[in-house]
Each structure stands twice: as C-alpha cells, then as structure tokens.
Amino acid sequence: MINLICEVSKYLCLLFMILYTVKCFSIMSSKDEEENNSALNKQIVYVFLIHFFCFLILYLRLQQVKILVFYGIQIFVAIFYMVIFHSIYKDSSRLLTNNMAFLLLVGYIILTRLNFSLAVKQFIFATVGLFITSFIPIIIVKWKKLKDMGTLYGVVGILFLLTVFVPGLGFSNYGSRNWIHIGKLSLQPMEFVKILFVFFVACMLVKANTFKDLFVNALISAGFMGVLVLEKDLGAAVIFYITYVFLVYLATSRPIFLVGGVSLGVGAVLAAYALFKDSLFAHVMVRVEAWRDPFAHIDTGGYQVSQSLFAIGTGGYTGSGLTLGKAGTIPVSESDFIFSAICEEMGVIFGLCLILVIISIFLSFVNVAMKCRRPFYKYAAFGFATIYIVQSLLNLGGVTKFIPSTGVTLPLISYGVSSVISTLVIFTIVQGICIINNKEAVKYEKEKARIRANAAEPRRRIPQ
C-alpha cells in the first residue's frame, strides 16, 4: 500500500510541476489583472501540493516523525511570509514571491532526502534571511542616494573580496581560496560582493558620459575580476565579466561593446589556458579534462561528472522516486550537483520544468528592468537578472557536461548559507525596484488622466 501511495504521489508531483511551470509563462503574457490573480493563487496551491506529496513520500519511506514536524514548520513559515510580505508591499510582484518560495521548498525537499541536518540548517538560515531581507524593499524605495555611492560600492566590494587572503580568516576549498571563517560560520565573500558589483557598475554607467568614463569604469571592474582570478575562483570571474559586458551593452546600445567584450573574454580564457594551465589553474585543468571525457578519467577527476550523468540517465523521465535512487553517491550532491540528484529521484521532466521556472524568473527580472524609467534601477535590475541566469546556467551546464564544472551553486536550491542569503537579497532588491515601477506607473496614469481632463475642459471666453 505504501508503495502504491508513493508511486501515485510521484506522478501527481510531476503533474503539478508541469501546471506550475505553465502558469509561470501564462502570467507573464497576460495583462488581465483578475486572470493573473487567479493564476497566481493556483500557483501557490500547486507549490504546496508538490511540497506535500514529496514530504508524504519521504515520511512513508523513512518513517521518521521529525520529517512531519519539519514539513509543518516549513508550511507555516512559507504562508506567514507570503501573507505578511504582500500585505506590506502591495505593489510587489507575487510571481517573484511564488517562484522564490517554490525554489526554497524544492531545495528543502531534496536536502531532506540527502542530509536532514543540512536541510534543517539551510531552513534556519533561509528563514532568518527572509526576515532580514524583508526590509530591503523599503530601503530601495526610500533611500534615494543609492545611485550616488558608486565609489563606496567599489572600494567595499574589492576589500571584502581581499579578506580571503587574510591569514587565519581565509581558506581554500576545492582548489579555490574563496572562503572565510566568521566564528563557526563559513562564508563566500563573492556571493555578497556580486551585489555590490552590480550597484557599482550601475552607478558608474549612469554617470559615464565619455569613453574615458567607460574606460575608468572598466579598469575598476577589472579589479574585481582580477581578485577573483587570484582566488582561482574562475566561475565567479565569469559571472562578473558577463554581467559587466551585458550592462555596458545595455547602457550604450552599441554592438561593438558586446562583440568586443565576448571576443576579449574568449581571448583571455585561451591565453590563460596556454600560459598557466599547469601552474596557476591546475585544478581547473582537471575539470576541463573531466569535461572532455569524464569516462576516461572515471576513477579520478571524471568521477563526479560521470556519477552526475549516470544519475540523470538512471532516473529517466519520471525519476526513480525519492529515497529509491543513489543520489547520495554523487560527490557534493547537496550543493554543486544537486540538480543531478533532483533528476535521478524526481525525474528529468521535473528537472526540465525546473529549468523553465529558472528562465521565467530571469524573464521576470528583465521585465522589471525594462519597465524602469530611471537608468540606475534599470541597470541594477538587469544586472541582477544576468547574474542570476549566468550562475544558474553555469551550474546546470556543469552537471550535464555541457561546460566544465565551475563549482557554483544553483541559487536557492543548493545547500549554502552565502548563496541562499545573497540570492534572497537579490530577489528583494528587484522587488523594491518593481514597487518603484508600479508606483511611478500609477502616477504616470494619473498625470495622463489629468492632462486629458484639462484638454477636454472648454475654455472660458474672455469678456469683450
């Protein structure tokens, strides 16, 4: 009987996942407010149904009461946050909130399956993060000087990146020196500096009036990337570089900056490969060789990628079912390779829908950016959209052997305190910008109505 319930629940999860994904795109394409509200409410129902059936399977398979308690607490926090957040911020995007909650809940599901203690830790820090970041939209709306602090963003960002080189504070992990200890907590400064970097570039581009201004901006931005290269954190350097190139292209609308930026990036990668492949970036070369032919190095550097591909292939379209696969055998399956674990036990269909949800979030960010009337907010929202999608695609590309593994996490799903908190900050900053857009749109419509009313009002005749 238990097997039957679990099997039916698995297919119901897939059904609701497909329905949720469809709603993500139908909401963005519809302009009917009443229809959108209905679709958003259905989305929430789908999220909670997916969450319920997954935890039902976990409980029935593992027979642990703590799983039921953990499930109940998650539901309480999710509902409480959604209700309070949208009661306070009536002009915020419910679609972004739904997607943010969805990704967090999917992360809790798979982490509970892989490592219950890590799932609880992730939940605690994410809940604290939700509370802290809930104040960010107020700051974005009220603090008008955000666009005037470009120098501060740049200086603080580079100094924070450099903390990894402080003896006793910074340490290496998987070949990159990009972590610091703060008490018993380990953090990646890059995860928070990427937010400062977007604000810095947005500020500088607003003020840039000449080619000289762009050149100075490029030099300082290169300083960020130079520190990341010294840390041997090439995944982060790629994220920063692509974000910068696209922001410059958005600000200038000149294809030469896009083509030149891409060409320069490719040239730098080829030069670094030729000059430093056996010294500075030896750990990166291991990943490149594993990417080229993981099965030829399956006992060494290719083991991780090979296990990832085996997991995705073994799960098939509908997945082996939660707890029935061997997702735990994939190295670092709780962080860098969590997508492989999802595909093995929840199905490739679930994984493909998850990718589409990630793309819909990117499109929502871009939509917010394109509606901005103020350049600073436009550049900031688009920068965060770029960072989010590039980081997601680097992670997904690495686990599917599309590109070499870069060691970056899948935002809001992978285990990692730094990644989760920084992504929550990004979502709430974009929510703040969305609120500004909606308030300005209301003012604009009122002004248009006033002008039309004045134009329609008959003029009084001047007495002779």
N, C-alpha and C positions, 0 to 999 in steps of 0.2 A: 504493500500500500504506500509506504514511504517513497519507494522508487517511482511509483506512478505519479504521486503528487509532485515530486521533484521534476520529473520529466515534463509534466504539463506546465509547471511554473516556468521552466526554462523557455518553452516556446511562447508563453504569454509575455515573458520579458522581451523576447525578440520582437513580438508584435507591437508592444507598447513603445519599444525603442524606435521602430520604423515610424510609428504615428507621431512620436515626439519630434523626430528629425524633419518630417514633412511639415509640421507646424512651424518649425524654425524659419523655413523659407516662405511659407504662405503668409506669415505675419509680416515679414519684411516687404512683401509685394503688394499687400492690401492696404488701402487708405481708409477703409471703413472702420471707424473707431469702435463701434459696437461689436462688429465682427471680430476685430482684433482682441478685444477684451474677452470675448467668449473663447477664442483660440488660446489665449494666454492662460485662462482658467483650466482649460483642458490639458494644456502642457503640464501644469502643476500636478494634476491628477495622474498623468502618465508617469511623471517623475516618481511620485510616491508609490505608485503601483510597481514600477520596476524595482524600487528600493525594497518594498515589502516582499515581493516574490523572491528576490535574491537572498534576503535575510531569512526567509522561511526555509529556503533550500539549505542555507548554512546551518540553521538550527536543527533541522531534521537530520542532516548528515552528521553533525558533530555532537548533538545532544548536550549543549552547554548553555546553562541559564544566562551566563554573562553576555551571550550574544543577543538574547532578547532584551536585556537591560540596556545594552549599548544601542540597540536599534531604537528603543523608545526615547532615549536621550537625544539621539540624532534627529528624530522626527520633531521633538519638542523645539530644539534649537532652530531647525530649518523653518518651521512655521512661525515661531516667535520673531525670527529675523525678518522674514518676508513681510509680515503684517506691520511690524514697527517701522521698518525702513520705508515702506511705501506710504505709511501714514504720515511720516515726517516729510519725505521727499515725494510729493505728489506728481512732480514733473519729471521724475526719473524714469528710466527705461525698465519696464517689467520684464522684457525679453532678456536683457542682460542679467537681471537678478535670477531669473529662472535658469538660465544657462550656467551661471556661476554656481548656484545650488546643485544643479544636475552634475556638474563635473566633480564637485566636492563629494557628493554622495556616491558616485561611481568609484571614486578613489577610496572611500571608506569601505565599500563592498569588497573590492579586490584586496585591499590591505588586510581586512579582517580574515580573508581566506588565507593570505600568505603569512601574516605575522600579526597576531592580535595585539600585542603590546605596542607595536609600531602604529597600528591603526588608532589605538587609544591616544597615543602621543600626538599623532597627526591631528586628531579631532580636537584635542585640548588646545593646541597652538592655533589651529584654524578658527576655533570659537573665540579665543582671545583676539585673534586678528580681525574677525568680523566685528567685534565690539569696537576695537580701536579705530579701524578704517571707516566705521560708520560716521565719524566726524569729518572725514575728508571732504565730502561734497560741500559742507558748509564753508570750509576753508577755501575751496576752489571758487565758490560763488562770491564770498565776501571779501577775500583778500585780493585787492586789485593790483598789488605790487609784485605778483608772481612773475610777471613778464619783465621786470626791471632788475632781476637778481642773477643775470647770466653769469657774471664773474664768480659769484658765490657758488653757484651750482658746479662750475668747472673746477674751482680750487678744492672744494669739499669732496667732490667726486674722485679726483685724482689722488688726494691724500688718503681717502678711505681705501682705495684700491691698493695703495702702497703699504697698508697695515699688514698685509700678508708677509712682508719681508722683515717685520719686526721680530727679533729673536724672542722666543718664548710665547709669542702671540700667534704667528702664522705657522702653518704646517702644510705638508704635501699630502695629496691623496690621488691615487691612480695616475701618478706622473706629473700632476699639475700642482703648483703651490698657490692655491686659490682659496684656502680656508683659514679661519682664525678661531681661536678659543676665547669665549667670554664666560668665565666660570666653568660650569659643566656643559654649556651650550656651544655648539659648533655652528658657525655661520659662513656663508659665501658672500663677501662684500660685493661681488659683481652683481648679485641679484638686486641689490638696492641701488647700486651706482647706475645701473641701466636707466632707472627712473630719473636720476639727476642728469644723466647724459641727454635724455630726450628734452628735458626742460632747458638745459644749456643750449643745445642746438636750436631749439625753437626760439629762445631769446635772441641768440646771435643772428639768426636768419631774419627776424623781424627788423633788426637794426641795420642789417647789411644793405648798403646802397651802392657799393662799388665792388669791383673784382678784388681789390685789396682787402676789403672786409671779409669776403668769402675765403680768401687765402689765409688770413689770420685765424678765422674760424676753423678751417681745415687743419691747420697746424696744431691747434689746441685739441681738436677731436682726435688727431693722430696720436697725441699724448696719451689719451685714454687707451687707445688700441695698442700703443707701444708697451704700456704697463701690462696689459693682458698677455701680450706675446712673451714678455719676460716671465710672467707667471706660468707660461706654457699652456694657457687656457685658450686654445685656438677656437673652440666652439663659441665662447663668449666674444672673442675678437671678430668672428664672422658676423655675429648678431649685431654688434655695434657698427661694423663697417657697412653692412647692407642697409641698416636703418639710416645712417648718415647719408648715404648716396641717394636713397629714395626721398629723404626730406629735402635735400638740396634740389633735386629734380622737381619736387612739388612746389618749392618756393620760387624757382626760376623759370619753370616750364621750358627749359632748354634741353633737347635730347642729347646734346654733346656732353652734358654732365652725367647723364645716365650711362651712355655708351662709354665715355671715358672712365667713369668710376668702375664699371664692370670690367673693362679691359685692364685697368690698373690693378684691381683685386686679383684677377686671374694671373697677371704677370708676377705679382708679389708671391702668390702661392707657388708658382713654378720655380721662381728664383730661390725661395726658402727651401723647397724640396731638393733642388740641385746642390745648394751650398751647405745646408745644415741637417740633412736627413739622418746622418749617422752620429750627430752630436747633440745639438740643442733639442731636437724633436724626435728622439729615438722612440719614445712611447707612441708618438703619432704614427711613425712608420710601421709599428706593429699593427696598429689599427688599419692602416692602408693595405698592408699585406693580407690581413684577415678579411678585408672587404673584397679584395681582388679574387681570392679563392679561399673562403673560410674552411672548406672541407679538406684542403691540402694541409692546413695547419690546425686541424680539429683538436689535437692533443695539446696545443699551446695557445697562441694568440687568437686562433679562429674558433676556439671552443664556445665563446659567448655568442657570437653571431650564428654559429651552427645550431646551438641549442634554441636560439630565438626562432630560426627558420623551421626547425623541427616542430616547435610548439605551435606555431601558426598553422603549419600544414597538418599537424595531427588533429587539431581542434576542428578543422573543416568549417563548413558554413554555419552550422548551428552550435558548435562547441561540444566539448566532452561533458560539460556540466561542472558547476562549482564543486571543488574538492575532489573531483574524479580524474583530473589531469595531473601532470607532473610539472606544473608551473613553478613550483618551488626549486626545481633543479636548475633553472636559468639563473646564472650569476647576476646579482643586483636586480632581481626581478621586481623588487619593491620600489625601485627608483627609475634608473635609466631604461630598463627593459620591461616596464610594467605593461606596455601595450601588447607585448607578446603573450604575457600571462592572461590578459583580457581576451585576446583572440582564441587562445587554446581552450579556455574553460567557458567563455560566454559566446564564442563564435565569431567567425570572420564577418558575418553580416552585422553583428553588434559593433565590431571594430570599424567597418566601413561607415556605419551610421555615426559613430563617434568622430571620425574624421570629418564628416559632413557638418556635424554640430560645431566643430572647431572652426571650420571655414565660415559657417554662418556667424560665429562670434566675430571673426575678423571683418566680415562684411558689415556687421552692426557697428563696429568701431569706425570703419571707414565712412559709413553713413553719417555718424555723428560728426566726423571731421569735415565732411563735405557741406554740412549744414551750418558750419561756423561762419559768422560774419567777421570775426576778429582773427587776424592771421596767427597770433600766438597760440590760441586754443586750437585752431585748425592744424597747425604743425604738431602740437603736442598730442592730440588725439590720433593723428595719422602715424606719428612716431611710435606710440604705444601699440597701435594696430600692427605695425610692421614687426616690432619686437615680439609680439605675441605669436604671430603666424610663423615667423622665421624660427623661433625657438621650438615651436610645435613640429614644424616640418623637419628640422634637424633631428629631433628625437625620433619621429616616425620613420624618417629616411634611414637612420642608423639601424633600427631594429628590423627593418625589412630588406637590408642590404642594398638600398637604393643609393646611399652615400656611405662613406666611412663613419663609424660611430664617433660622435663628438663629446659624449659624456654630459649632455644637457638633459634636464628633466622635462616631462610632459606636464605643463602647467596645471595646477590644482588637482592632478590625479596622482602623480608620482609622490612618493614619500620625500619630504624635505622641508624643514621649517622655513629656511630662507626663501625657497621658491614659492611656497604657498603664501607666505605673508606678502612678499613683493608683488605677486600676481593679484592678490586681493586689493592691494594699494592701487595697482593699475586699473582694475575694474571700477573702483570707486572714484578715481580721478576722472575717468571717462564718464561716469555717471554725473559727476559735478559739471562737466562740460555739456552734457546732454541737458541738464537742468537750465543752464545758461541759455542754450539754444532755444528751448521751449519758452522760457520767459521772454526772450527777445522776439520770438515769433509772435507771441500774443501782443506784445507792444506794437510790433510792426502792423499787425492786422487792425488793431485799434486805430493806429495813425492813418492807415489807408481808409478806414471807415469814416474817420473824421474829415479827411480831405474830400471824400466823395460827398459827404453830407453838406460840406461848405460849398462845393461846386454846384450841388443841386439846389441850394437855397437861392431864391430870387433876390436880385439886388434892389435895394431901395432907390427910388428915383430922387434925384437932387431937386429940391423945390426951386422954381424959377423966381 
